[in-house]
Every structure is written in structure tokens, then in C-alpha cells.
Amino acid sequence: MIGDPTIIVPKPTGAESTVPDAPPLSRHIAETVQAVVQLHADHRLRSTRVEKVVDRWTAALGRPSSIIWLVCVVTFWVGMNLLLRHVGYVTIDRPPFPWLNNALAVSGLVVLILILSTQRRADQLADVREQITLELASLTERKVAKVIDLIEELRRDSPHLTDRVDHEAREMAERKHPGEMLGVIKETHEEIVAQHREGAPDS
């Protein structure tokens, strides 16, 4: 049917799946999902080769198996040097194992840099999400204010509806600038802090 507002999810080919067929997605839902996927895809495509390598290393080090490997390596190193010392051979790293301590310190610094680099890229994506959320919230506020204004205008012009003054609807129809709301939030926060300081007992 031409102009069908739904999108059908294709069925998996090959063996029959035991999972029940997913219901068709509405077009606006499918477009929203596609926009979110495209946002993450663009973020990955803008990544450099070094950033991708860092992400892979960070993901590998973040697995629980990394702790097991680290404990095994440290145990093997300490045990090997103690055994060599016990049988009379020259040890590679004598207690208190300065080489091992230096290696762990350098490894910790490398892991810290990897985590900070990965977190920086994650913050970039989070900033884009927050900006989109703010823009959508502002756009939604404008649409709601316009709808309320149209309803109020319809009520004033329609002879079948009682004309009355609704102060709350009039206030809701007025658009609020984000800067004004931010100023009110800051002033309210300062007042609450001041009241808390005045009510707090002297130490």
C-alpha cells in the first residue's frame, strides 16, 4: 500500500527463529532510532586511528579478565624471583622488587591516560546529546506555547465556547527565554544557601 506509515522489520533468513516477530515500527519511531544511530555512527567516524586504538585498549583493560591476568603476572614474577633466590641463582628482581614496582607504576600511568582519553571522547558525545536535548526542549516549549495560544484564540473567537480570562493559560502561552530561567534558578539557589547559612548554628 502506498504511503504506509509503518516500517516492517525484515524477518531473519535461514533457520526459523523462536523469537516472536517484532511489531512494525511507526515511521516517526523508526526515524528517531535512525537519527540516534546516525549520531553515534558519526561520532565513531570522526575518530582518528589513534583514538580507535585507545578505545580498544581501554575496552580490553576494562574486562574482569584483566584483573586475573595482572594477579597471575605479579604472582609469577614474585614467585620466580623468590624461587631463584632460594635455590641460589641470581635473581632478576630482588625483594622488595623495584622493577616490579616501577613496571606497575608505569602501567598505572598508562591506564590513567587511556581512561582520561576515552572519557574525553565520551564527554564530547555527551555534550552533543545535551545540546540536542536543550534544542529539542526549547523547540517543544515553543510548540506548546503556540498550541496554547491557538486554543485560547479559538475559545475567544468561537461563539459556542464561553469566553473567559484564564491567567494561567495566558502565562503558559508566553515563551520563556532560557537565560531568564537560568537567572531565576541561580537566584533561588543563592537564597536557599543564604537561608541555610543563617539558620546553621555557629560552630
C-alpha positions as CSV (number, residue, x, y, z in Angstrom):
1,M,0.0,0.0,0.0
2,I,1.4,3.4,-1.0
3,G,2.1,5.8,1.9
4,D,2.0,3.2,4.6
5,P,3.1,5.0,7.8
6,T,4.7,1.9,9.3
7,I,8.0,0.2,8.7
8,I,8.1,-3.6,8.7
9,V,11.1,-5.2,10.4
10,P,12.6,-7.9,8.0
11,K,12.4,-11.5,9.2
12,P,15.7,-13.3,9.7
13,T,16.7,-15.7,6.9
14,G,17.9,-19.2,7.3
15,A,16.8,-21.2,10.3
16,E,13.5,-20.4,11.9
17,S,13.8,-18.2,14.9
18,T,12.0,-19.0,18.2
19,V,11.7,-15.3,19.0
20,P,8.2,-13.9,18.1
21,D,8.1,-11.4,15.2
22,A,8.6,-7.8,16.3
23,P,5.6,-5.5,15.7
24,P,6.0,-3.0,12.8
25,L,7.6,0.3,13.9
26,S,5.9,3.6,13.2
27,R,7.7,5.8,10.8
28,H,8.4,8.6,13.4
29,I,9.8,6.0,15.8
30,A,12.0,4.5,13.0
31,E,13.2,7.9,12.1
32,T,14.1,8.7,15.7
33,V,16.0,5.4,16.1
34,Q,17.8,6.1,12.8
35,A,18.8,9.6,14.0
36,V,20.2,8.3,17.2
37,V,22.2,5.5,15.4
38,Q,23.5,8.1,12.9
39,L,24.7,10.3,15.8
40,H,26.8,7.5,17.3
41,A,28.0,6.4,13.8
42,D,29.2,10.0,13.0
43,H,31.0,10.1,16.4
44,R,32.8,6.9,15.6
45,L,33.6,8.0,12.0
46,R,35.2,11.2,13.3
47,S,37.5,9.3,15.5
48,T,41.2,9.1,14.4
49,R,43.1,5.8,14.2
50,V,44.9,6.5,17.4
51,E,41.6,7.2,19.2
52,K,40.2,3.9,18.0
53,V,43.3,2.0,19.2
54,V,43.0,3.7,22.6
55,D,39.3,2.8,22.8
56,R,40.1,-0.9,22.0
57,W,42.9,-0.9,24.7
58,T,40.6,0.7,27.2
59,A,37.8,-1.8,26.5
60,A,40.3,-4.7,26.8
61,L,41.7,-3.4,30.1
62,G,38.2,-2.8,31.4
63,R,37.3,-6.5,31.3
64,P,37.3,-8.6,34.5
65,S,39.8,-10.9,33.0
66,S,42.4,-8.1,33.1
67,I,42.5,-8.4,36.9
68,I,43.1,-12.1,36.7
69,W,46.0,-11.6,34.2
70,L,47.5,-8.9,36.4
71,V,47.4,-11.1,39.5
72,C,48.9,-14.0,37.6
73,V,51.7,-11.9,36.2
74,V,52.6,-10.4,39.6
75,T,52.4,-13.7,41.3
76,F,54.6,-15.4,38.7
77,W,57.2,-12.6,38.8
78,V,57.4,-12.6,42.6
79,G,57.4,-16.4,42.8
80,M,60.0,-16.8,40.2
81,N,62.4,-14.4,41.9
82,L,61.9,-15.9,45.3
83,L,62.5,-19.4,43.9
84,L,65.7,-18.3,42.2
85,R,66.9,-16.7,45.4
86,H,66.0,-19.8,47.4
87,V,67.9,-22.2,45.1
88,G,71.0,-19.9,45.0
89,Y,70.7,-18.5,41.5
90,V,71.0,-14.8,40.6
91,T,67.5,-13.2,40.9
92,I,66.3,-10.8,38.2
93,D,64.4,-8.6,40.6
94,R,65.4,-8.8,44.3
95,P,62.9,-8.0,47.1
96,P,61.3,-5.6,47.5
97,F,61.1,-6.0,43.7
98,P,61.9,-2.5,42.4
99,W,61.5,-3.5,38.8
100,L,58.0,-4.8,39.5
101,N,57.1,-1.6,41.4
102,N,58.4,0.6,38.5
103,A,56.5,-1.5,36.0
104,L,53.3,-1.3,37.9
105,A,53.7,2.5,38.4
106,V,54.3,3.0,34.6
107,S,51.4,0.7,33.8
108,G,49.1,2.6,36.1
109,L,50.1,5.9,34.5
110,V,49.4,4.4,31.0
111,V,46.0,3.1,32.2
112,L,45.2,6.5,33.6
113,I,46.0,8.2,30.3
114,L,43.9,5.7,28.4
115,I,40.9,6.3,30.7
116,L,41.2,10.1,30.5
117,S,41.4,9.9,26.7
118,T,38.4,7.6,26.5
119,Q,36.5,9.7,28.9
120,R,37.2,12.9,26.9
121,R,35.7,11.4,23.8
122,A,32.7,10.1,25.8
123,D,32.2,13.7,27.2
124,Q,32.3,15.0,23.6
125,L,29.4,12.7,22.7
126,A,27.6,13.6,25.9
127,D,27.9,17.3,25.1
128,V,26.3,16.8,21.7
129,R,23.5,14.9,23.4
130,E,22.9,17.6,25.9
131,Q,22.9,20.3,23.2
132,I,20.4,18.3,21.1
133,T,18.2,17.8,24.3
134,L,18.3,21.5,25.0
135,E,17.4,22.4,21.5
136,L,14.5,19.9,21.5
137,A,13.3,21.1,24.9
138,S,13.3,24.7,23.6
139,L,11.5,23.7,20.4
140,T,8.9,21.7,22.4
141,E,8.4,24.7,24.6
142,R,7.7,26.9,21.6
143,K,5.3,24.4,20.1
144,V,3.4,24.0,23.4
145,A,3.2,27.8,23.8
146,K,1.9,28.1,20.3
147,V,-0.8,25.4,20.8
148,I,-2.0,27.0,24.0
149,D,-2.2,30.4,22.2
150,L,-4.2,28.9,19.4
151,I,-6.6,27.2,21.8
152,E,-7.1,30.4,23.7
153,E,-7.7,32.3,20.4
154,L,-10.2,29.6,19.3
155,R,-12.0,30.0,22.6
156,R,-12.2,33.8,22.2
157,D,-13.4,33.6,18.5
158,S,-15.9,30.6,18.8
159,P,-19.4,31.6,19.6
160,H,-20.1,28.2,21.1
161,L,-17.5,28.4,23.8
162,T,-17.7,30.6,26.9
163,D,-15.2,33.4,26.7
164,R,-13.3,33.8,30.0
165,V,-9.9,35.0,31.1
166,D,-7.5,32.2,32.0
167,H,-4.5,33.8,33.6
168,E,-2.6,30.5,33.9
169,A,-3.1,29.7,30.2
170,R,-2.0,33.2,29.3
171,E,1.2,32.8,31.3
172,M,1.8,29.3,29.8
173,A,1.4,30.7,26.3
174,E,4.2,33.2,26.9
175,R,7.6,31.9,25.8
176,K,10.3,31.9,28.5
177,H,13.9,32.7,27.5
178,P,16.4,30.0,28.8
179,G,18.6,32.8,30.1
180,E,15.8,34.1,32.3
181,M,15.1,30.7,33.7
182,L,18.8,30.2,34.4
183,G,18.9,33.5,36.3
184,V,15.9,32.5,38.4
185,I,17.5,29.2,39.2
186,K,20.7,30.9,40.3
187,E,18.8,33.4,42.4
188,T,16.7,30.7,44.1
189,H,19.8,28.7,44.8
190,E,21.6,31.7,46.4
191,E,18.6,32.4,48.5
192,I,18.4,28.8,49.8
193,V,22.1,28.8,50.5
194,A,21.8,32.1,52.4
195,Q,18.9,30.8,54.4
196,H,20.8,27.7,55.3
197,R,23.8,29.7,56.4
198,E,21.7,32.0,58.6
199,G,19.9,29.1,60.2
200,A,23.0,27.0,60.8
201,P,24.3,27.2,64.4
202,D,27.7,28.9,64.9
203,S,30.5,26.3,65.3
